Amino acid sequence: MKNFEERLTRLEELNDSMKSGNIPLDEAVRLFEEGIKLAKGLEKDLSKVERKIEILVNQPESSEEEPNLELFPSHEEDGP
């Protein structure tokens, strides 16, 4: 399997080819199908990375400390 950057580059190439308008319809459909598969795979990979980052950011610094489950914790409560 190609790495993320290679698949992203391929998706960009497909996009450029389709934008040119100089390809037959059946080829455009084939490129579109390939692009959709790449885009879905890239999105899945990004979601995995996002979850890992969220876990790392919210991980307690010590074993006694509770994990922070807020997305954007604030140090002070906002008033009404």
N, CA, C and O atoms as a MOPAC input file, in Angstrom:
PM7 MOZYME 1SCF
protein

 N      0.83800 1    -1.18300 1     0.00000 1
 C      0.00000 1     0.00000 1     0.00000 1
 C      0.88800 1     1.25300 1     0.00000 1
 O      1.89700 1     1.31300 1     0.70200 1
 N      0.50800 1     2.20800 1    -0.76600 1
 C      1.25600 1     3.46300 1    -0.83700 1
 C      1.02800 1     4.26100 1     0.43400 1
 O      0.01900 1     4.09400 1     1.11800 1
 N      1.99100 1     5.14100 1     0.74300 1
 C      1.82900 1     5.96600 1     1.93900 1
 C      0.85300 1     7.11200 1     1.66600 1
 O      0.42600 1     7.33400 1     0.53400 1
 N      0.52200 1     7.81900 1     2.71900 1
 C     -0.47700 1     8.88200 1     2.64500 1
 C     -0.12300 1     9.92100 1     1.58400 1
 O     -0.96500 1    10.29800 1     0.76900 1
 N      1.12100 1    10.37700 1     1.59800 1
 C      1.54100 1    11.43300 1     0.68300 1
 C      1.45100 1    10.99400 1    -0.77900 1
 O      1.05100 1    11.77400 1    -1.64300 1
 N      1.82200 1     9.75000 1    -1.05100 1
 C      1.74200 1     9.23600 1    -2.42500 1
 C      0.29400 1     9.15500 1    -2.90100 1
 O     -0.01200 1     9.48600 1    -4.04600 1
 N     -0.58800 1     8.71400 1    -2.01500 1
 C     -2.00800 1     8.62900 1    -2.38900 1
 C     -2.61300 1    10.01600 1    -2.57500 1
 O     -3.44000 1    10.21600 1    -3.46400 1
 N     -2.20800 1    10.97500 1    -1.74200 1
 C     -2.69600 1    12.33700 1    -1.89000 1
 C     -2.21000 1    12.94400 1    -3.20900 1
 O     -2.96900 1    13.62600 1    -3.89700 1
 N     -0.96000 1    12.69700 1    -3.55500 1
 C     -0.41300 1    13.17900 1    -4.82400 1
 C     -1.18600 1    12.58500 1    -5.99300 1
 O     -1.50100 1    13.28600 1    -6.95500 1
 N     -1.49200 1    11.28600 1    -5.91200 1
 C     -2.25500 1    10.62800 1    -6.97900 1
 C     -3.64800 1    11.25000 1    -7.09700 1
 O     -4.14100 1    11.45700 1    -8.20600 1
 N     -4.27800 1    11.54600 1    -5.97100 1
 C     -5.59800 1    12.17700 1    -5.99600 1
 C     -5.52400 1    13.54500 1    -6.66700 1
 O     -6.41600 1    13.91200 1    -7.43300 1
 N     -4.47800 1    14.29100 1    -6.38500 1
 C     -4.29400 1    15.59500 1    -7.02600 1
 C     -4.07700 1    15.44200 1    -8.52900 1
 O     -4.58200 1    16.24800 1    -9.31100 1
 N     -3.32800 1    14.41100 1    -8.94300 1
 C     -3.11800 1    14.15600 1   -10.36600 1
 C     -4.43700 1    13.82600 1   -11.05300 1
 O     -4.71000 1    14.31100 1   -12.15100 1
 N     -5.25200 1    13.00000 1   -10.40500 1
 C     -6.55600 1    12.65300 1   -10.97000 1
 C     -7.41800 1    13.89700 1   -11.12400 1
 O     -8.08700 1    14.07900 1   -12.14100 1
 N     -7.39600 1    14.74400 1   -10.11600 1
 C     -8.16900 1    15.98500 1   -10.15900 1
 C     -7.73000 1    16.85500 1   -11.33800 1
 O     -8.56300 1    17.37400 1   -12.08100 1
 N     -6.41800 1    17.00700 1   -11.50100 1
 C     -5.90200 1    17.81900 1   -12.60600 1
 C     -6.30000 1    17.23300 1   -13.95700 1
 O     -6.66700 1    17.97400 1   -14.86900 1
 N     -6.23000 1    15.91100 1   -14.09100 1
 C     -6.59600 1    15.25700 1   -15.35100 1
 C     -8.06800 1    15.50200 1   -15.68500 1
 O     -8.42100 1    15.78600 1   -16.82900 1
 N     -8.91200 1    15.38700 1   -14.66700 1
 C    -10.34200 1    15.57800 1   -14.90700 1
 C    -10.68100 1    17.03400 1   -15.20600 1
 O    -11.58900 1    17.32100 1   -15.98600 1
 N     -9.94400 1    17.95300 1   -14.57800 1
 C    -10.18900 1    19.37600 1   -14.82000 1
 C     -9.81100 1    19.79200 1   -16.23600 1
 O    -10.38300 1    20.73400 1   -16.78500 1
 N     -8.84800 1    19.08900 1   -16.82400 1
 C     -8.38200 1    19.46800 1   -18.15600 1
 C     -9.48500 1    19.37100 1   -19.20100 1
 O     -9.50100 1    20.12900 1   -20.17200 1
 N    -10.40900 1    18.43100 1   -18.99600 1
 C    -11.51800 1    18.27600 1   -19.93500 1
 C    -11.12300 1    17.62500 1   -21.24100 1
 O    -11.94600 1    17.53200 1   -22.15100 1
 N     -9.88000 1    17.16900 1   -21.36100 1
 C     -9.40000 1    16.56900 1   -22.61400 1
 C     -9.38900 1    15.05200 1   -22.57100 1
 O     -8.59000 1    14.42300 1   -23.26600 1
 N    -10.25800 1    14.45100 1   -21.77100 1
 C    -10.29400 1    12.99800 1   -21.68500 1
 C    -11.69800 1    12.50400 1   -22.01800 1
 O    -12.68400 1    13.19500 1   -21.76000 1
 N    -11.78300 1    11.31300 1   -22.59000 1
 C    -13.10300 1    10.75100 1   -22.91300 1
 C    -13.91900 1    10.49300 1   -21.64000 1
 O    -13.37000 1    10.34300 1   -20.54900 1
 N    -15.22200 1    10.44600 1   -21.80800 1
 C    -16.12500 1    10.28500 1   -20.68000 1
 C    -15.83900 1     9.00400 1   -19.89100 1
 O    -15.81600 1     9.03300 1   -18.66100 1
 N    -15.62200 1     7.88500 1   -20.58200 1
 C    -15.38300 1     6.63100 1   -19.87100 1
 C    -14.09100 1     6.70100 1   -19.03700 1
 O    -14.02400 1     6.13100 1   -17.94800 1
 N    -13.09700 1     7.38100 1   -19.53800 1
 C    -11.85100 1     7.56900 1   -18.78400 1
 C    -12.09300 1     8.48700 1   -17.58100 1
 O    -11.54800 1     8.25000 1   -16.50300 1
 N    -12.90000 1     9.52400 1   -17.76100 1
 C    -13.21500 1    10.43900 1   -16.66100 1
 C    -13.94700 1     9.70000 1   -15.54200 1
 O    -13.68700 1     9.93700 1   -14.36200 1
 N    -14.85600 1     8.80900 1   -15.91200 1
 C    -15.58900 1     8.02500 1   -14.91500 1
 C    -14.63300 1     7.10600 1   -14.16700 1
 O    -14.73200 1     6.97500 1   -12.94700 1
 N    -13.70900 1     6.47000 1   -14.88000 1
 C    -12.73100 1     5.59000 1   -14.24900 1
 C    -11.84800 1     6.37500 1   -13.26900 1
 O    -11.58600 1     5.91600 1   -12.15800 1
 N    -11.39700 1     7.55000 1   -13.68800 1
 C    -10.58200 1     8.39500 1   -12.82400 1
 C    -11.36900 1     8.86900 1   -11.60300 1
 O    -10.83700 1     8.94600 1   -10.49600 1
 N    -12.64700 1     9.18600 1   -11.82700 1
 C    -13.49700 1     9.62500 1   -10.72800 1
 C    -13.65000 1     8.50800 1    -9.69400 1
 O    -13.55400 1     8.75800 1    -8.49300 1
 N    -13.88600 1     7.28900 1   -10.15300 1
 C    -14.01300 1     6.14100 1    -9.24900 1
 C    -12.73400 1     5.94200 1    -8.43700 1
 O    -12.78800 1     5.72600 1    -7.22600 1
 N    -11.59300 1     6.01600 1    -9.10400 1
 C    -10.31200 1     5.87500 1    -8.40800 1
 C    -10.14300 1     6.98800 1    -7.37800 1
 O     -9.67000 1     6.74900 1    -6.26700 1
 N    -10.52900 1     8.19100 1    -7.74900 1
 C    -10.41400 1     9.32700 1    -6.84700 1
 C    -11.29100 1     9.18500 1    -5.61400 1
 O    -10.87100 1     9.52800 1    -4.50900 1
 N    -12.49800 1     8.68500 1    -5.79600 1
 C    -13.40900 1     8.48400 1    -4.66300 1
 C    -12.81000 1     7.47100 1    -3.69300 1
 O    -12.84000 1     7.68200 1    -2.48000 1
 N    -12.26700 1     6.37300 1    -4.21700 1
 C    -11.64800 1     5.35300 1    -3.35900 1
 C    -10.46500 1     5.94000 1    -2.59200 1
 O    -10.31000 1     5.69700 1    -1.39500 1
 N     -9.63800 1     6.70700 1    -3.28300 1
 C     -8.49300 1     7.34700 1    -2.62000 1
 C     -8.95500 1     8.32200 1    -1.54100 1
 O     -8.42200 1     8.32400 1    -0.43100 1
 N     -9.93900 1     9.14400 1    -1.86600 1
 C    -10.42500 1    10.15100 1    -0.92100 1
 C    -10.98600 1     9.49600 1     0.33800 1
 O    -10.73100 1     9.96500 1     1.44700 1
 N    -11.74200 1     8.42200 1     0.17300 1
 C    -12.30800 1     7.73500 1     1.33600 1
 C    -11.20300 1     7.12200 1     2.19900 1
 O    -11.26800 1     7.18700 1     3.42600 1
 N    -10.20200 1     6.53700 1     1.57000 1
 C     -9.08500 1     5.96300 1     2.31900 1
 C     -8.28900 1     7.02500 1     3.05700 1
 O     -7.89700 1     6.82600 1     4.20700 1
 N     -8.05000 1     8.15100 1     2.40100 1
 C     -7.31900 1     9.25100 1     3.03500 1
 C     -8.11000 1     9.82100 1     4.21300 1
 O     -7.54000 1    10.13900 1     5.25600 1
 N     -9.40800 1     9.94400 1     4.03900 1
 C    -10.25700 1    10.45000 1     5.11600 1
 C    -10.21800 1     9.50500 1     6.32000 1
 O    -10.16900 1     9.95300 1     7.46500 1
 N    -10.23900 1     8.21700 1     6.05900 1
 C    -10.17100 1     7.21700 1     7.12900 1
 C     -8.83300 1     7.33200 1     7.88200 1
 O     -8.79800 1     7.28500 1     9.11100 1
 N     -7.74200 1     7.48500 1     7.12900 1
 C     -6.42500 1     7.63900 1     7.74700 1
 C     -6.35600 1     8.89800 1     8.60400 1
 O     -5.80100 1     8.87100 1     9.70300 1
 N     -6.91000 1     9.98800 1     8.11300 1
 C     -6.90900 1    11.24200 1     8.87500 1
 C     -7.71000 1    11.10800 1    10.16600 1
 O     -7.32500 1    11.65900 1    11.19800 1
 N     -8.80800 1    10.38800 1    10.11300 1
 C     -9.61900 1    10.17400 1    11.31300 1
 C     -8.84200 1     9.39100 1    12.36000 1
 O     -8.92700 1     9.68900 1    13.55100 1
 N     -8.08200 1     8.39000 1    11.91900 1
 C     -7.26600 1     7.60600 1    12.84500 1
 C     -6.21300 1     8.48300 1    13.51500 1
 O     -6.00900 1     8.40700 1    14.72700 1
 N     -5.55500 1     9.30700 1    12.72500 1
 C     -4.52800 1    10.19700 1    13.26600 1
 C     -5.15200 1    11.19900 1    14.23300 1
 O     -4.58700 1    11.48400 1    15.28900 1
 N     -6.30400 1    11.72500 1    13.87400 1
 C     -6.99400 1    12.68200 1    14.73000 1
 C     -7.33200 1    12.04800 1    16.08400 1
 O     -7.16700 1    12.69000 1    17.12100 1
 N     -7.79800 1    10.80700 1    16.08300 1
 C     -8.11000 1    10.12000 1    17.33400 1
 C     -6.85100 1     9.91300 1    18.17800 1
 O     -6.88300 1    10.08400 1    19.39700 1
 N     -5.74200 1     9.54400 1    17.52900 1
 C     -4.48900 1     9.36200 1    18.26100 1
 C     -4.04300 1    10.66700 1    18.91900 1
 O     -3.62300 1    10.67600 1    20.07600 1
 N     -4.13700 1    11.75500 1    18.18000 1
 C     -3.73600 1    13.05900 1    18.70500 1
 C     -4.63100 1    13.44900 1    19.87500 1
 O     -4.15200 1    13.96300 1    20.88600 1
 N     -5.92400 1    13.20200 1    19.73500 1
 C     -6.87100 1    13.52600 1    20.80300 1
 C     -6.52200 1    12.74700 1    22.07900 1
 O     -6.56400 1    13.30000 1    23.17800 1
 N     -6.18400 1    11.48400 1    21.93100 1
 C     -5.80000 1    10.66200 1    23.08700 1
 C     -4.52900 1    11.20500 1    23.72500 1
 O     -4.44300 1    11.31200 1    24.94800 1
 N     -3.54500 1    11.54600 1    22.90500 1
 C     -2.28100 1    12.05500 1    23.43900 1
 C     -2.45900 1    13.39000 1    24.14400 1
 O     -1.86600 1    13.61800 1    25.19900 1
 N     -3.25300 1    14.25700 1    23.58300 1
 C     -3.46400 1    15.58300 1    24.16600 1
 C     -4.20900 1    15.47600 1    25.49200 1
 O     -3.92600 1    16.22800 1    26.42500 1
 N     -5.14300 1    14.56200 1    25.58000 1
 C     -5.97200 1    14.43700 1    26.77300 1
 C     -5.40900 1    13.46900 1    27.80400 1
 O     -6.02700 1    13.24200 1    28.84500 1
 N     -4.25500 1    12.90300 1    27.52900 1
 C     -3.63800 1    11.94700 1    28.44200 1
 C     -3.17000 1    12.66200 1    29.71000 1
 O     -2.55000 1    13.72100 1    29.62200 1
 N     -3.45900 1    12.09700 1    30.89500 1
 C     -3.00900 1    12.74200 1    32.13500 1
 C     -1.48100 1    12.75600 1    32.23200 1
 O     -0.81200 1    11.84300 1    31.74700 1
 N     -0.94000 1    13.80100 1    32.86200 1
 C      0.50700 1    13.92300 1    33.01100 1
 C      1.04200 1    12.98300 1    34.07800 1
 O      2.19600 1    12.56000 1    34.00800 1
 N      0.22200 1    12.65300 1    35.05800 1
 C      0.64500 1    11.72400 1    36.11000 1
 C     -0.46400 1    10.70300 1    36.32800 1
 O     -1.59200 1    10.90000 1    35.87700 1
 N     -0.14700 1     9.62500 1    37.01000 1
 C     -1.13800 1     8.56900 1    37.21400 1
 C     -2.27100 1     9.01300 1    38.13600 1
 O     -3.35400 1     8.43000 1    38.08700 1
 N     -2.05200 1    10.03800 1    38.98300 1
 C     -3.09500 1    10.51400 1    39.89200 1
 C     -4.05500 1    11.48700 1    39.20100 1
 O     -5.18800 1    11.67100 1    39.64700 1
 N     -3.60800 1    12.09000 1    38.13900 1
 C     -4.39800 1    13.11000 1    37.45100 1
 C     -5.45400 1    12.45200 1    36.56200 1
 O     -5.18900 1    11.44600 1    35.90500 1
 N     -6.64200 1    13.03300 1    36.55400 1
 C     -7.72900 1    12.54700 1    35.70800 1
 C     -7.51300 1    13.03400 1    34.27600 1
 O     -7.00100 1    14.13500 1    34.07800 1
 N     -7.88900 1    12.24100 1    33.27800 1
 C     -7.75400 1    12.70400 1    31.89300 1
 C     -8.71700 1    13.85300 1    31.60400 1
 O     -9.81800 1    13.90600 1    32.15100 1
 N     -8.29600 1    14.75300 1    30.75400 1
 C     -9.12000 1    15.88300 1    30.34800 1
 C     -9.91600 1    15.46400 1    29.12200 1
 O     -9.33400 1    15.16900 1    28.07800 1
 N    -11.22300 1    15.43300 1    29.23300 1
 C    -12.06300 1    14.97900 1    28.13600 1
 C    -12.68700 1    16.12300 1    27.35100 1
 O    -13.42700 1    15.88200 1    26.39700 1
 N    -12.40400 1    17.35400 1    27.73100 1
 C    -12.93000 1    18.50600 1    26.99900 1
 C    -12.08000 1    18.76700 1    25.76600 1
 O    -10.86300 1    18.58000 1    25.78800 1
 N    -12.72300 1    19.19800 1    24.69800 1
 C    -11.98600 1    19.49400 1    23.47900 1
 C    -11.15200 1    20.76600 1    23.64000 1
 O     -9.98900 1    20.80200 1    23.23800 1
 N    -11.74500 1    21.80800 1    24.22800 1
 C    -11.05200 1    23.06700 1    24.45500 1
 C    -11.22300 1    23.46600 1    25.91400 1
 O    -12.08100 1    24.28700 1    26.23600 1
 N    -10.41500 1    22.89200 1    26.79600 1
 C    -10.58100 1    23.22400 1    28.21700 1
 C    -10.23700 1    24.68600 1    28.49000 1
 O     -9.32400 1    25.24900 1    27.88600 1
 N    -10.97800 1    25.27800 1    29.40100 1
 C    -10.67000 1    26.65700 1    29.79700 1
 C    -10.24000 1    26.64000 1    31.24600 1
 O    -10.66500 1    25.78300 1    32.02100 1
 N     -9.40000 1    27.58600 1    31.60900 1
 C     -8.88900 1    27.65300 1    32.96600 1
 C     -9.88700 1    28.31900 1    33.90700 1
 O     -9.85200 1    28.09000 1    35.11600 1
 N    -10.75400 1    29.12400 1    33.36700 1
 C    -11.74600 1    29.81700 1    34.19100 1
 C    -13.11900 1    29.57600 1    33.60600 1
 O    -13.28600 1    29.47800 1    32.39000 1
 N    -14.08900 1    29.48300 1    34.47800 1
 C    -15.47400 1    29.35900 1    34.02900 1
 C    -15.94300 1    30.70600 1    33.48600 1
 O    -15.70300 1    31.74800 1    34.09600 1
 N    -16.61100 1    30.67700 1    32.33600 1
 C    -17.17000 1    31.91300 1    31.78500 1
 C    -18.44200 1    32.26000 1    32.53600 1
 O    -19.23800 1    31.37600 1    32.85400 1
 N    -18.63200 1    33.48400 1    32.80900 1
 C    -19.82100 1    33.94200 1    33.50900 1
 C    -21.01500 1    33.95300 1    32.58300 1
 O    -20.86900 1    33.77800 1    31.37300 1
 N    -22.21500 1    34.16000 1    33.14800 1
 C    -23.45100 1    34.18800 1    32.32700 1
 C    -23.49800 1    35.33500 1    31.36900 1
 O    -24.46900 1    35.47900 1    30.62600 1

